[in-house]
């Protein structure tokens, strides 16, 4: 069995796969001060509560955009699983040609998503990941990672509005019934959610225009991340939502790097 881990700025997503099948997945908050033993006890508890044991795992792969957490996490894997994990980064085979000015600057999660989407859907592609930041990535049919755009995530944007405007409350991010709203909470929901959908539509439109010089075929737009289904429900610019894109990408990269 394969244990896959995606360390994001807000959440850590973990999963157990057997072959192509995802058997179990969990989310835990990203907490930088944790020690390797604290991570180990938490992961052991998750495994046992779901009927799995750590000795069932014969491979581990990690992607991370939080460097400060990696020493503790890698040490935990070696101590509790007795496995040297594959860490997505320079020198790891992905099958994707990164055309960034400095390829080392590309977040591991963006690379993993690109690998999964290209394997599953072919190309050309626009991949949108609704995380702490929302990332837009362009990938050609031939597997060239062209780059993309990064914007503040929906939760960051809504929290900034709450914290900087004294009379505006913290709100739940749900779709209001109308864009013209008659109370403050729904007006904020309308502005944030429909405004964000408009941002997605414009960026996707401009990226499609620029990608015409690489591929004649129109890019297929895939979304992933916590709020992807909410935004996809109010815009036609997203073709498909795949909530497990990153975990699938980790599996594919692990397979490419098996000795």
Steps between C-alpha positions, in 0.01 A plus 500: 500500500607858432471785752469841327531836676435852370611773742322827431509832681165437672444122488695179465320244284595135550388191313554125475494345154513142385582499131282768338237484775482761776406302811490781756580870527519751784560871557686652794596860567852611412668573832867593457608465869412128516782253562554181304355297789188720513449444127570130546246454780236688300558296184510172698165590656348577159620167362377294794160671514446402135614140537850537351847459647822676410677176409256454210672793320790423266545843340456867594503816287470859622439834329527816707482878467596547868878448531508550880289191558701260289775401746245380755284330239783318324645391836155372603473288184843346555435433870142371489491335155870409462484637144696771321227709336507636146478880528374686194765749393808541280630168370167319526361364172161651411464469122415874487730756334505810721538817292519738799786753506623319812343152521592473871249778575200295394308366802505123537121492512476672161737246345312206654166634373646549152632143492164355605291713267723429199493126572121493544374758249780543248521863397511787452388582854429779743514374859347708779580411861282676758728488804644757740599673179315426177736392223437484126738279302531459123620169354531420129391178332867403478550531877668841517422687822480859373435679830188674622356741753470513880233695688394519867268215593131553574539448875799740519299763312193464721708503821675819385163667446381397847820603679546838328138624499373560854128456431518198270453156661676171432276304261441148376603454137176381340334607177224761557170472313557828315789728409296801619464438873304680771718435807868533583585131534346400167645810332847389611433144383383634165800724452759243605359194322369656178797735490735206530315313226541806277872503573524133405312556175720793396831327579390181322389703197836684477700180552307327221581790267873477576505119472377511138858546385594164655195286417211538256270304728325693778637418848298277730450672836532284812445629854603354835522618860258567782268757339526378140147357491348823634661714229442238227128508581471866393731517200513318168876558464586184700453171312559258786567487875742234626536513878774235507722639225800563727492157664472336157796707379711383794423138412601556137828671595580222748450241226732695269774502766484140624834330482 
